[in-house]
Amino acid sequence: MIVVKVGGSLGIDYDALCADIAELWKAGQRLVLVHGGSAETNRIAEALGHPPRFVTSPSGYTSRFTDRETLEIFEMVYCGKMNKGIVERLQRHGVNALGLSGLDGRILEGKHKDSVRSVENGKVKVLRGDHTGTVERVNTDLLELLLSSGYLPVLTPPAASFEGVAINVDGDRAAAAVATALRAEALLLLSNVPGLLRDFPDESSLIAHIPASDVESGLEFAQDRMKKKVLGAAEAVAGGVGRVVFGDARIASPVRAALAGRGTVVS
């Protein structure tokens, strides 16, 4: 079992990704795909007059503040345009992909956090009305049912809170939770950089390997979104996933390249 997470940043080649996944799927590889859609969400939010708001926690993590209107835009893009665009690509390659959000069938479930602490101008503020959370439970029965019936699950946030409320969750950490729950041999976190860079954005400064026993040392070099990827990797290896690879989703055959060790390998 392999879990692939592909981000939603600019520059990602979804056609190459889906063609590569199709080759592996037809060769008998069990696989779940998790995706994001941040760049397109930002673009549409701006066009709708509700631009994205990002907050930085006291511990230095940046995330999207998700009020109800933002959540609805998020669902429109992630669950609609992005999800169905990926499903369509896979279907054209003969893969019977099935697109679902984590809310559907409570595939992804966690606690609703309705407030978030944000550092603004050196002061910590509490912002209320947030619709975010962290995945704490994965409906593996439903995923195994789909896989055993010949469907390739294509998953995206939001997740469901324990009360049934839609919550925005980090896609990388959600993929780590899925990989752990399904006892995956590998988790591939693909984005628009070649891996973890020692001197971002210098792509020649790629860190080729991080020992699983010291994953969080990578936080020293992680910038912005990469911090959540490192955190997700730490959670995955702690949960028993064999290896995690930060790979490049801009290249040909990105999944097989990551499986072959191209990128940053955590093992």
ABEGO torsion letter per residue (X at the ends): XBBBBBBABBGBBAAAAAAAAAAAAAAGBBBBBBBBGAAAAAAAAAAAGBBBBBBBBAAGBBBBBBBAAAAAAAAAAAABAAAAAAAAAAAAAGBBBBBBBAABGGABBBBBBABBBBBBGGBBBBBBGBBBBBBABBBAAAAAAAAAAGBBBBBBOBBBBAAGBBBBBBAAAAAAAAAAAAGBABBBBBBABAEBBABOABAAABBABBBAAAAAAAAAABBEAAAAAAAAAAAAAAAGBABBBBBBAABBGAAAAAAAGBEBBBX
